Amino acid sequence: MLVHGDSAFAGQGIVYESLQMQSLVGYSPKGIIHIIVNNQIGFTTTPAEYRTGLYSTDVMKTVEAPIFHVNADEPDMVDAVFRLAVDYRNAFHKDVMVDIIGYRVYGHNELDEPRFTQPMMYQKIDKMIPVYKKYTDKLLKDGTIT
């Protein structure tokens, strides 16, 4: 299993190196589950400024790997997609990608204030209910927890 950030994924050499190993004669990792923690912004850079493809996962197309995009605000769906990815990897011994699309509430580090570089995105993010609160409310409402 390899975990990546969305903006680093296409630029990390280890990504393409590991993709090429999935079907080597005499050696194979028997499929790698690649996970992108996708906050839709690389440091302070928009996707159009750091990659040419529509999705950060486009490099996975080189090995015809299945790509699952899932909303980070839906924990049950994230769980279901991971179960599907594990089943695929175990059945076919091929790479698979899980792209967890969410957002970063705070900056990349103490020097980054994303509201300066991405003001429209962060106007929306600032109004969002955090996923832990939404999920807690759902579990209380359906009686899973009290």
DSSP file (Angstrom, degrees, kcal/mol; ACC not computed):
  #  RESIDUE AA STRUCTURE BP1 BP2  ACC     N-H-->O    O-->H-N    N-H-->O    O-->H-N    TCO  KAPPA ALPHA  PHI   PSI    X-CA   Y-CA   Z-CA
    1    1 A M              0   0    0      0, 0.0     2,-0.4     0, 0.0    33,-0.2   0.000 360.0 360.0 360.0 131.2    0.0    0.0    0.0
    2    2 A L  E     -a   34   0A   0     31,-2.0    33,-3.0     2,-0.0     2,-0.4  -0.982 360.0-154.8-121.8 133.6    1.4    3.4   -0.9
    3    3 A V  E     +a   35   0A   0     -2,-0.4     2,-0.3    31,-0.2    33,-0.2  -0.919  20.2 174.7-110.3 133.0   -0.1    6.7    0.3
    4    4 A H  E     -a   36   0A   0     31,-3.1    33,-3.0    -2,-0.4     2,-0.3  -0.903  31.9-120.8-132.9 157.1    0.3    9.9   -1.7
    5    5 A G  E  >  -a   37   0A   0     -2,-0.3     4,-1.5    31,-0.2    33,-0.2  -0.710  35.5-116.7 -88.4 154.2   -0.7   13.5   -1.7
    6    6 A D  H  > S+     0   0    0     31,-1.1     4,-0.6    -2,-0.3     3,-0.1   0.903 111.2  44.8 -63.1 -42.7   -2.6   14.5   -4.9
    7    7 A S  H  4 S+     0   0    0      1,-0.2     4,-0.3    34,-0.2    -1,-0.2   0.800 116.0  47.0 -75.3 -25.2   -0.1   17.1   -6.1
    8    8 A A  H >> S+     0   0    0      1,-0.1     4,-1.3    -3,-0.1     3,-0.6   0.726  92.4  81.9 -84.1 -21.9    2.9   14.8   -5.5
    9    9 A F  H >< S+     0   0    0     -4,-1.5     3,-0.8     1,-0.3     6,-0.2   0.904  93.4  41.7 -55.6 -52.8    1.5   11.7   -7.1
   10   10 A A  T 3< S+     0   0    0     -4,-0.6    -1,-0.3     1,-0.2    -2,-0.1   0.748 118.6  47.7 -68.9 -22.0    2.3   12.4  -10.7
   11   11 A G  T <4 S+     0   0    0     -3,-0.6     2,-0.5    -4,-0.3    -1,-0.2   0.539  84.5 101.2 -97.8  -7.3    5.7   13.8   -9.9
   12   12 A Q    XX  -     0   0    0     -4,-1.3     3,-1.0    -3,-0.8     4,-0.9  -0.670  60.6-151.4 -82.8 124.3    7.0   11.1   -7.5
   13   13 A G  H 3> S+     0   0    0     -2,-0.5     4,-2.3     1,-0.2     5,-0.2   0.847  93.3  64.6 -60.8 -34.4    9.4    8.7   -9.3
   14   14 A I  H 3> S+     0   0    0      1,-0.2     4,-2.4     2,-0.2    -1,-0.2   0.797  94.9  61.7 -61.0 -28.1    8.5    5.8   -7.0
   15   15 A V  H <> S+     0   0    0     -3,-1.0     4,-2.1     2,-0.2    -1,-0.2   0.981 109.7  36.3 -63.0 -57.1    4.9    5.9   -8.4
   16   16 A Y  H  X S+     0   0    0     -4,-0.9     4,-1.9     1,-0.2    -2,-0.2   0.866 115.9  55.6 -68.1 -34.6    5.9    5.1  -11.9
   17   17 A E  H  X S+     0   0    0     -4,-2.3     4,-0.6     1,-0.2    -1,-0.2   0.928 110.7  44.6 -61.1 -44.3    8.6    2.7  -10.8
   18   18 A S  H >< S+     0   0    0     -4,-2.4     3,-0.7     1,-0.2     4,-0.5   0.862 109.2  56.8 -70.5 -33.8    6.2    0.7   -8.7
   19   19 A L  H >< S+     0   0    0     -4,-2.1     3,-1.1     1,-0.2     4,-0.2   0.895 103.7  53.8 -62.4 -39.2    3.6    0.7  -11.5
   20   20 A Q  H 3< S+     0   0    0     -4,-1.9     3,-0.5     1,-0.2    -1,-0.2   0.690 101.6  61.1 -69.7 -17.4    6.0   -0.9  -13.9
   21   21 A M  T X< S+     0   0    0     -3,-0.7     3,-1.4    -4,-0.6    -1,-0.2   0.619  75.6  90.8 -84.4 -12.2    6.7   -3.7  -11.5
   22   22 A Q  T <  S+     0   0    0     -3,-1.1     8,-0.2    -4,-0.5    -1,-0.2   0.766 100.6  25.2 -62.1 -25.2    3.2   -5.1  -11.3
   23   23 A S  T 3  S+     0   0    0     -3,-0.5    -1,-0.3    -4,-0.2     5,-0.1   0.094  83.0 141.6-127.1  25.6    3.7   -7.6  -14.2
   24   24 A L    X   -     0   0    0     -3,-1.4     3,-0.7     3,-0.4     2,-0.4  -0.412  56.8-114.0 -67.4 142.2    7.4   -8.3  -14.3
   25   25 A V  T 3  S+     0   0    0      1,-0.2    -1,-0.1    -2,-0.1    -2,-0.1  -0.646 101.7  11.3 -73.5 127.4    8.4  -11.8  -15.0
   26   26 A G  T 3  S+     0   0    0     -2,-0.4     2,-0.3    -3,-0.0    -1,-0.2   0.212 129.2  50.4  90.1 -15.9   10.1  -13.3  -12.0
   27   27 A Y    <   +     0   0    0     -3,-0.7    -3,-0.4    -6,-0.1     0, 0.0  -0.952  54.4 149.7-154.2 134.2    9.1  -10.4   -9.6
   28   28 A S        -     0   0    0     -2,-0.3    -6,-0.2    -5,-0.1    -5,-0.1  -0.931  43.2-137.6-158.7 139.9    5.9   -8.7   -8.8
   29   29 A P        -     0   0    0      0, 0.0    -7,-0.1     0, 0.0    65,-0.1   0.470  50.1-120.9 -74.4   1.3    4.5   -7.0   -5.7
   30   30 A K  S    S-     0   0    0     -8,-0.2    64,-0.3    -9,-0.2    63,-0.2   0.805  73.5 -36.2  63.3  31.3    1.2   -8.8   -6.6
   31   31 A G        -     0   0    0     62,-0.3     2,-0.4    61,-0.1    64,-0.2   0.399  62.3-133.3  95.4 131.9   -0.6   -5.5   -6.9
   32   32 A I        -     0   0    0    -14,-0.1    64,-2.2   -13,-0.0     2,-0.8  -0.953  10.3-137.8-117.2 135.2   -0.3   -2.3   -4.9
   33   33 A I  E     - b   0  96A   0     -2,-0.4   -31,-2.0    62,-0.2     2,-0.4  -0.845  23.7-159.9 -90.4 111.2   -3.2   -0.3   -3.5
   34   34 A H  E     -ab   2  97A   0     62,-2.9    64,-2.8    -2,-0.8     2,-0.5  -0.784   5.5-165.1 -92.6 133.2   -2.3    3.3   -4.2
   35   35 A I  E     -ab   3  98A   0    -33,-3.0   -31,-3.1    -2,-0.4     2,-0.6  -0.978   5.6-162.4-122.1 127.1   -4.1    5.8   -2.0
   36   36 A I  E     -ab   4  99A   0     62,-2.8    64,-2.6    -2,-0.5     2,-1.1  -0.948  10.4-153.9-108.2 123.5   -4.3    9.5   -2.8
   37   37 A V  E     -ab   5 100A   0    -33,-3.0   -31,-1.1    -2,-0.6     2,-0.8  -0.835  27.4-163.0 -90.3  99.3   -5.3   11.8    0.0
   38   38 A N  E     + b   0 101A   0     62,-2.5    64,-3.4    -2,-1.1    34,-0.2  -0.769  31.7 164.5-101.4 105.4   -6.6   14.5   -2.3
   39   39 A N        -     0   0    0     -2,-0.8    65,-0.5    62,-0.2    -1,-0.1   0.307  52.3-122.6 -99.9   8.8   -7.1   17.9   -0.9
   40   40 A Q  S    S+     0   0    0     63,-0.1     2,-0.3     6,-0.0    -2,-0.1   0.570  85.2  76.8  67.4  13.4   -7.4   19.4   -4.4
   41   41 A I        -     0   0    0      5,-0.1     2,-0.9     6,-0.1     5,-0.2  -0.925  69.3-142.5-154.6 126.7   -4.6   21.9   -4.0
   42   42 A G  B >  S-D   45   0B   0      3,-2.3     3,-3.2    -2,-0.3     2,-1.0  -0.799  73.8 -57.3 -93.5 105.8   -0.8   21.3   -4.0
   43   43 A F  T 3  S-     0   0    0     -2,-0.9    65,-0.2     1,-0.3    66,-0.1  -0.483 122.2 -26.7  56.2 -98.4    0.6   23.6   -1.3
   44   44 A T  T 3  S+     0   0    0     -2,-1.0     2,-0.4     2,-0.1    -1,-0.3   0.145 118.0 107.1-123.7  18.8   -0.8   26.8   -2.8
   45   45 A T  B <   -D   42   0B   0     -3,-3.2    -3,-2.3    73,-0.0     5,-0.1  -0.811  63.7-131.6-106.8 135.9   -1.0   25.6   -6.4
   46   46 A T    >   -     0   0    0     -2,-0.4     3,-1.9    -5,-0.2     4,-0.5  -0.459  31.4-107.8 -77.1 156.6   -4.1   24.7   -8.4
   47   47 A P  G >> S+     0   0    0      0, 0.0     3,-1.5     0, 0.0     4,-1.4   0.847 117.9  61.4 -54.0 -37.1   -4.1   21.4  -10.3
   48   48 A A  G 34 S+     0   0    0      1,-0.3     6,-0.0     2,-0.2    -3,-0.0   0.710 103.3  52.4 -64.4 -18.0   -3.9   23.2  -13.7
   49   49 A E  G <4 S+     0   0    0     -3,-1.9    -1,-0.3     1,-0.1     3,-0.1   0.512 117.6  32.7 -95.8  -6.1   -0.6   24.7  -12.5
   50   50 A Y  T <4 S+     0   0    0     -3,-1.5     2,-0.3    -4,-0.5    -2,-0.2   0.425 118.9  29.2-132.4   2.2    1.1   21.4  -11.6
   51   51 A R     <  -     0   0    0     -4,-1.4    -1,-0.3     1,-0.1     5,-0.1  -0.990  54.9-143.1-155.4 158.8   -0.2   18.7  -13.9
   52   52 A T  S    S+     0   0    0     -2,-0.3    -1,-0.1    -3,-0.1     2,-0.1   0.703  76.8  82.5 -95.3 -21.5   -1.5   18.3  -17.5
   53   53 A G  S    S-     0   0    0      2,-0.1    -2,-0.1     1,-0.1     6,-0.0  -0.349  82.8-120.6 -81.7 164.5   -4.2   15.7  -16.8
   54   54 A L  S    S+     0   0    0     -2,-0.1     2,-0.3     1,-0.1    -1,-0.1   0.886  97.9  36.7 -67.9 -40.0   -7.7   16.3  -15.5
   55   55 A Y  S >  S-     0   0    0      1,-0.1     3,-1.6    -8,-0.0     4,-0.2  -0.852  76.1-129.6-116.9 149.8   -7.1   14.0  -12.5
   56   56 A S  T 3  S+     0   0    0     -2,-0.3     3,-0.5     1,-0.3    -1,-0.1   0.702 110.0  61.8 -66.2 -17.1   -4.0   13.5  -10.3
   57   57 A T  T >   +     0   0    0      1,-0.2     3,-2.4     2,-0.1     4,-0.4   0.435  69.2 105.4 -86.8  -1.1   -4.7    9.8  -10.9
   58   58 A D  G X   +     0   0    0     -3,-1.6     3,-1.8     1,-0.3     4,-0.3   0.778  67.2  68.3 -56.1 -29.4   -4.2    9.9  -14.6
   59   59 A V  G >  S+     0   0    0     -3,-0.5     3,-1.5     1,-0.3    -1,-0.3   0.777  87.6  68.8 -61.3 -24.7   -0.8    8.3  -14.5
   60   60 A M  G X >S+     0   0    0     -3,-2.4     5,-1.7     1,-0.3     3,-1.4   0.728  82.4  73.9 -65.6 -21.0   -2.6    5.1  -13.4
   61   61 A K  G X 5S+     0   0    0     -3,-1.8     3,-1.1    -4,-0.4    -1,-0.3   0.742  79.4  74.1 -64.3 -21.4   -4.0    4.9  -16.9
   62   62 A T  G < 5S+     0   0    0     -3,-1.5    -1,-0.3    -4,-0.3    -2,-0.2   0.770 107.8  31.6 -64.8 -24.5   -0.6    3.8  -18.1
   63   63 A V  G < 5S-     0   0    0     -3,-1.4    -1,-0.3    -4,-0.2    -2,-0.2   0.190 110.7-118.0-115.7  14.3   -1.1    0.4  -16.5
   64   64 A E  T < 5 +     0   0    0     -3,-1.1    -3,-0.2     1,-0.2    -2,-0.1   0.862  54.7 167.1  52.2  41.2   -4.9    0.3  -17.1
   65   65 A A      < -     0   0    0     -5,-1.7    -1,-0.2     1,-0.1    31,-0.2  -0.608  41.7-105.3 -84.3 144.3   -5.5    0.1  -13.3
   66   66 A P        -     0   0    0      0, 0.0    31,-2.4     0, 0.0     2,-0.5  -0.454  33.8-155.2 -67.1 142.6   -9.0    0.7  -11.9
   67   67 A I  E     -c   97   0A   0     29,-0.2     2,-0.6    -2,-0.1    31,-0.2  -0.983   6.2-164.7-124.8 122.7   -9.3    4.1  -10.3
   68   68 A F  E     -c   98   0A   0     29,-2.7    31,-3.5    -2,-0.5     2,-0.5  -0.939   2.5-163.3-110.0 118.1  -11.9    4.8   -7.6
   69   69 A H  E     +c   99   0A   0     -2,-0.6     2,-0.4    29,-0.2    31,-0.2  -0.875  17.3 178.8 -97.3 129.3  -12.7    8.4   -6.8
   70   70 A V  E     -c  100   0A   0     29,-2.8    31,-2.9    -2,-0.5     2,-0.5  -0.989  32.1-114.0-138.2 143.7  -14.5    8.7   -3.5
   71   71 A N  E >   -c  101   0A   0     -2,-0.4     3,-1.9    29,-0.2     7,-0.3  -0.621  16.8-149.1 -77.5 120.7  -15.8   11.7   -1.4
   72   72 A A  T 3  S+     0   0    0     29,-2.9    30,-0.2    -2,-0.5    -1,-0.1   0.701  95.0  67.6 -63.6 -19.5  -13.9   12.0    1.9
   73   73 A D  T 3  S+     0   0    0     28,-0.4    -1,-0.3     1,-0.2    29,-0.1   0.408  90.8  67.6 -80.5   3.0  -17.1   13.4    3.4
   74   74 A E    X>  +     0   0    0     -3,-1.9     4,-2.3     1,-0.1     3,-0.7  -0.720  60.9 178.1-123.4  79.5  -18.8   10.0    3.1
   75   75 A P  H 3> S+     0   0    0      0, 0.0     4,-2.4     0, 0.0     5,-0.2   0.827  80.9  54.4 -54.6 -36.9  -17.0    7.6    5.5
   76   76 A D  H 3> S+     0   0    0      1,-0.2     4,-2.1     2,-0.2     5,-0.1   0.885 110.2  46.8 -66.5 -36.5  -19.2    4.7    4.6
   77   77 A M  H <> S+     0   0    0     -3,-0.7     4,-2.7     2,-0.2     5,-0.2   0.889 109.6  53.5 -70.5 -38.5  -18.5    5.1    0.9
   78   78 A V  H  X S+     0   0    0     -4,-2.3     4,-2.3    -7,-0.3    -2,-0.2   0.932 110.5  48.1 -59.3 -44.8  -14.7    5.4    1.7
   79   79 A D  H  X S+     0   0    0     -4,-2.4     4,-2.3     1,-0.2    -2,-0.2   0.923 111.7  49.3 -60.2 -45.6  -15.0    2.1    3.6
   80   80 A A  H  X S+     0   0    0     -4,-2.1     4,-2.1     1,-0.2    -2,-0.2   0.903 111.1  49.4 -63.0 -41.8  -16.9    0.4    0.7
   81   81 A V  H  X S+     0   0    0     -4,-2.7     4,-2.7     2,-0.2    -1,-0.2   0.901 110.0  50.9 -66.2 -40.6  -14.4    1.6   -1.9
   82   82 A F  H  X S+     0   0    0     -4,-2.3     4,-2.6     2,-0.2     5,-0.2   0.910 109.4  50.7 -63.8 -40.1  -11.4    0.4    0.2
   83   83 A R  H  X S+     0   0    0     -4,-2.3     4,-2.3     1,-0.2    -2,-0.2   0.914 111.9  47.9 -61.7 -41.6  -13.1   -3.0    0.5
   84   84 A L  H  X S+     0   0    0     -4,-2.1     4,-2.6     2,-0.2    -2,-0.2   0.910 111.3  50.5 -64.3 -43.0  -13.6   -3.1   -3.2
   85   85 A A  H  X S+     0   0    0     -4,-2.7     4,-2.6     2,-0.2    -2,-0.2   0.910 111.4  47.7 -62.9 -42.9  -10.0   -2.1   -3.8
   86   86 A V  H  X S+     0   0    0     -4,-2.6     4,-2.6     2,-0.2     5,-0.2   0.919 112.0  49.9 -64.5 -43.5   -8.7   -4.8   -1.5
   87   87 A D  H  X S+     0   0    0     -4,-2.3     4,-2.2    -5,-0.2    -2,-0.2   0.916 112.1  48.2 -60.7 -43.5  -10.9   -7.4   -3.2
   88   88 A Y  H  X S+     0   0    0     -4,-2.6     4,-2.8     2,-0.2     5,-0.4   0.953 113.1  47.0 -61.2 -50.4   -9.7   -6.4   -6.6
   89   89 A R  H  X S+     0   0    0     -4,-2.6     4,-2.1     1,-0.2    -2,-0.2   0.905 114.7  46.7 -59.7 -43.0   -6.1   -6.5   -5.6
   90   90 A N  H  < S+     0   0    0     -4,-2.6    -1,-0.2    -5,-0.2    -2,-0.2   0.840 116.6  44.1 -69.8 -33.2   -6.4   -9.9   -3.9
   91   91 A A  H  < S+     0   0    0     -4,-2.2    -2,-0.2    -5,-0.2    -1,-0.2   0.889 130.3  20.5 -78.2 -40.1   -8.4  -11.4   -6.9
   92   92 A F  H  < S-     0   0    0     -4,-2.8    -3,-0.2    -5,-0.2    -2,-0.2   0.535  87.4-134.3-111.8  -8.7   -6.2  -10.1   -9.7
   93   93 A H     <  +     0   0    0     -4,-2.1   -62,-0.3    -5,-0.4     2,-0.3   0.889  64.8 125.6  53.7  42.3   -2.9   -9.2   -8.1
   94   94 A K        -     0   0    0     -6,-0.3    -1,-0.2   -64,-0.3    -2,-0.2  -0.865  67.5 -88.9-126.3 160.1   -2.9   -5.9  -10.0
   95   95 A D        -     0   0    0     -2,-0.3     2,-0.3   -64,-0.2   -62,-0.2  -0.312  41.4-174.4 -67.2 151.7   -2.5   -2.3   -8.9
   96   96 A V  E     -b   33   0A   0    -64,-2.2   -62,-2.9   -31,-0.2     2,-0.4  -0.984  13.1-139.6-146.7 150.0   -5.6   -0.3   -8.0
   97   97 A M  E     -bc  34  67A   0    -31,-2.4   -29,-2.7    -2,-0.3     2,-0.5  -0.939   9.4-169.0-120.3 133.5   -6.1    3.4   -7.0
   98   98 A V  E     -bc  35  68A   0    -64,-2.8   -62,-2.8    -2,-0.4     2,-0.8  -0.981   8.2-166.8-118.2 117.4   -8.3    4.9   -4.4
   99   99 A D  E     -bc  36  69A   0    -31,-3.5   -29,-2.8    -2,-0.5     2,-0.9  -0.886   4.1-162.0-106.9 102.7   -8.5    8.7   -4.7
  100  100 A I  E     -bc  37  70A   0    -64,-2.6   -62,-2.5    -2,-0.8     2,-0.7  -0.759  11.1-157.2 -90.3 105.1  -10.1   10.2   -1.5
  101  101 A I  E     +bc  38  71A   0    -31,-2.9   -29,-2.9    -2,-0.9   -28,-0.4  -0.738  36.5 120.4 -92.9 117.0  -11.3   13.6   -2.6
  102  102 A G        -     0   0    0    -64,-3.4     2,-0.3    -2,-0.7    -1,-0.0  -0.387  51.2-100.8-141.0-141.4  -11.6   16.1    0.3
  103  103 A Y        -     0   0    0     -2,-0.1     2,-0.6   -63,-0.1   -63,-0.1  -0.978  19.2-118.3-154.7 161.3  -10.3   19.4    1.3
  104  104 A R        -     0   0    0    -65,-0.5     4,-0.1    -2,-0.3    21,-0.1  -0.928  16.8-165.4-106.8 117.3   -7.7   20.8    3.7
  105  105 A V  S    S+     0   0    0     -2,-0.6     2,-0.2     2,-0.1    -1,-0.2   0.924  76.5  34.7 -68.2 -44.2   -9.2   23.1    6.3
  106  106 A Y  S    S-     0   0    0      1,-0.2     7,-0.1     7,-0.1     4,-0.1  -0.546 101.3 -79.6-106.2 172.6   -5.9   24.6    7.3
  107  107 A G        -     0   0    0      5,-0.4    -1,-0.2    -2,-0.2     6,-0.1  -0.031  42.2-101.1 -67.6 172.9   -2.8   25.4    5.3
  108  108 A H  S    S-     0   0    0    -65,-0.2     2,-0.3     1,-0.1    -1,-0.1   0.845  99.6 -20.1 -63.0 -37.0   -0.1   23.0    4.1
  109  109 A N  S >  S-     0   0    0      3,-0.1     3,-1.4   -66,-0.1    -2,-0.1  -0.875  89.7 -70.1-156.4-172.4    2.1   24.2    6.9
  110  110 A E  T 3  S+     0   0    0     -2,-0.3    -3,-0.0     1,-0.3    -2,-0.0   0.657 128.5  52.7 -67.1 -14.1    2.5   27.2    9.2
  111  111 A L  T 3  S+     0   0    0      2,-0.0     2,-0.5    -4,-0.0    -1,-0.3   0.573  94.0  85.0 -93.6 -11.0    3.6   29.4    6.3
  112  112 A D    <   +     0   0    0     -3,-1.4    -5,-0.4     4,-0.0    -3,-0.1  -0.809  46.3 178.6-101.1 125.7    0.6   28.7    4.1
  113  113 A E    >>  -     0   0    0     -2,-0.5     3,-2.2     1,-0.1     4,-0.8  -0.888  10.3-167.3-119.8  97.6   -2.6   30.5    4.3
  114  114 A P  H 3> S+     0   0    0      0, 0.0     4,-3.0     0, 0.0     8,-0.2   0.690  80.0  72.7 -63.9 -18.0   -4.8   29.0    1.6
  115  115 A R  H 34 S+     0   0    0      1,-0.2     8,-0.1     2,-0.2     7,-0.1   0.714  96.5  53.1 -68.7 -17.9   -7.4   31.7    1.9
  116  116 A F  H <4 S+     0   0    0     -3,-2.2    -1,-0.2     2,-0.1   -72,-0.0   0.897 120.7  28.5 -78.6 -43.3   -4.9   34.1    0.2
  117  117 A T  H  < S+     0   0    0     -4,-0.8    -2,-0.2     1,-0.2    -1,-0.1   0.731 134.3  30.0 -92.8 -23.3   -4.2   31.8   -2.8
  118  118 A Q     X  +     0   0    0     -4,-3.0     4,-2.2    -5,-0.2    -1,-0.2  -0.449  68.9 155.3-131.4  59.3   -7.6   30.0   -3.1
  119  119 A P  H  > S+     0   0    0      0, 0.0     4,-1.5     0, 0.0     5,-0.1   0.867  72.9  48.7 -62.1 -39.9  -10.1   32.5   -1.7
  120  120 A M  H  > S+     0   0    0      2,-0.2     4,-1.2     1,-0.2     3,-0.2   0.928 112.5  47.9 -67.7 -43.0  -13.2   31.2   -3.5
  121  121 A M  H  > S+     0   0    0      1,-0.2     4,-2.2     2,-0.2     3,-0.3   0.921 113.5  48.2 -61.1 -43.4  -12.5   27.5   -2.5
  122  122 A Y  H  X S+     0   0    0     -4,-2.2     4,-2.2     1,-0.2    -1,-0.2   0.703 100.6  63.4 -77.7 -18.7  -12.0   28.5    1.1
  123  123 A Q  H  X S+     0   0    0     -4,-1.5     4,-0.5    -5,-0.2    -1,-0.2   0.896 111.2  40.5 -63.6 -39.0  -15.1   30.6    1.3
  124  124 A K  H >X S+     0   0    0     -4,-1.2     3,-0.9    -3,-0.3     4,-0.5   0.911 114.2  51.4 -73.8 -44.0  -17.0   27.4    0.6
  125  125 A I  H >< S+     0   0    0     -4,-2.2     3,-1.5     1,-0.3    -2,-0.2   0.902 103.6  58.6 -61.4 -41.6  -14.8   25.3    2.9
  126  126 A D  H 3< S+     0   0    0     -4,-2.2    -1,-0.3     1,-0.3    -2,-0.2   0.757 106.9  48.9 -60.9 -23.8  -15.2   27.7    5.8
  127  127 A K  H << S+     0   0    0     -3,-0.9    -1,-0.3    -4,-0.5    -2,-0.2   0.528  90.7 105.8 -91.8  -7.5  -19.0   27.1    5.6
  128  128 A M  S << S-     0   0    0     -3,-1.5     3,-0.0    -4,-0.5    -3,-0.0  -0.431  72.6-122.3 -78.8 146.8  -18.8   23.3    5.5
  129  129 A I        -     0   0    0     -2,-0.1     5,-0.1     1,-0.1    -1,-0.1  -0.739  40.1-105.6 -81.4 130.9  -19.7   21.1    8.5
  130  130 A P    >>  -     0   0    0      0, 0.0     4,-2.3     0, 0.0     3,-0.6  -0.241  23.9-120.4 -59.3 146.8  -16.7   19.0    9.4
  131  131 A V  H 3> S+     0   0    0      1,-0.3     4,-2.9     2,-0.2     5,-0.3   0.856 111.7  57.4 -59.4 -37.9  -17.0   15.3    8.4
  132  132 A Y  H 3> S+     0   0    0      1,-0.2     4,-2.0     2,-0.2    -1,-0.3   0.879 109.5  46.1 -62.6 -35.0  -16.7   14.1   12.0
  133  133 A K  H <> S+     0   0    0     -3,-0.6     4,-2.4     2,-0.2    -2,-0.2   0.922 113.5  47.7 -72.3 -44.9  -19.7   16.2   13.0
  134  134 A K  H  X S+     0   0    0     -4,-2.3     4,-2.1     1,-0.2    -2,-0.2   0.913 115.2  46.0 -60.6 -42.8  -21.8   15.1   10.0
  135  135 A Y  H  X S+     0   0    0     -4,-2.9     4,-2.6     2,-0.2     5,-0.2   0.896 111.0  51.4 -71.5 -39.3  -21.0   11.5   10.6
  136  136 A T  H  X S+     0   0    0     -4,-2.0     4,-2.3    -5,-0.3     5,-0.2   0.937 110.8  49.2 -59.4 -46.2  -21.6   11.7   14.3
  137  137 A D  H  X S+     0   0    0     -4,-2.4     4,-2.6     1,-0.2    -2,-0.2   0.889 110.9  50.4 -60.3 -40.6  -25.0   13.2   13.6
  138  138 A K  H  X S+     0   0    0     -4,-2.1     4,-2.6     2,-0.2     6,-0.3   0.934 110.9  48.0 -63.4 -46.1  -25.8   10.5   11.1
  139  139 A L  H  <>S+     0   0    0     -4,-2.6     5,-1.4     1,-0.2     6,-1.4   0.868 113.8  47.4 -65.2 -36.3  -24.9    7.7   13.5
  140  140 A L  H ><5S+     0   0    0     -4,-2.3     3,-0.8    -5,-0.2    -1,-0.2   0.923 112.2  50.4 -67.3 -43.9  -27.0    9.3   16.3
  141  141 A K  H 3<5S+     0   0    0     -4,-2.6    -2,-0.2     1,-0.2    -1,-0.2   0.900 113.3  43.5 -63.5 -42.5  -29.9    9.8   13.9
  142  142 A D  T 3<5S-     0   0    0     -4,-2.6    -1,-0.2    -5,-0.2    -2,-0.2   0.443 114.1-115.3 -87.4   4.1  -30.0    6.2   12.7
  143  143 A G  T < 5S+     0   0    0     -3,-0.8    -3,-0.2    -4,-0.4    -4,-0.1   0.578  78.2 127.0  81.7   9.1  -29.5    4.8   16.2
  144  144 A T  S   <S+     0   0    0     -5,-1.4     2,-0.3    -6,-0.3    -4,-0.2   0.880  82.9  15.7 -66.1 -37.1  -26.0    3.3   15.6
  145  145 A I              0   0    0     -6,-1.4    -2,-0.2    -9,-0.1    -1,-0.1  -0.900 360.0 360.0-130.0 161.8  -24.7    5.2   18.7
  146  146 A T              0   0    0     -2,-0.3    -6,-0.1    -3,-0.1    -1,-0.1   0.348 360.0 360.0-120.4 360.0  -26.4    7.0   21.5
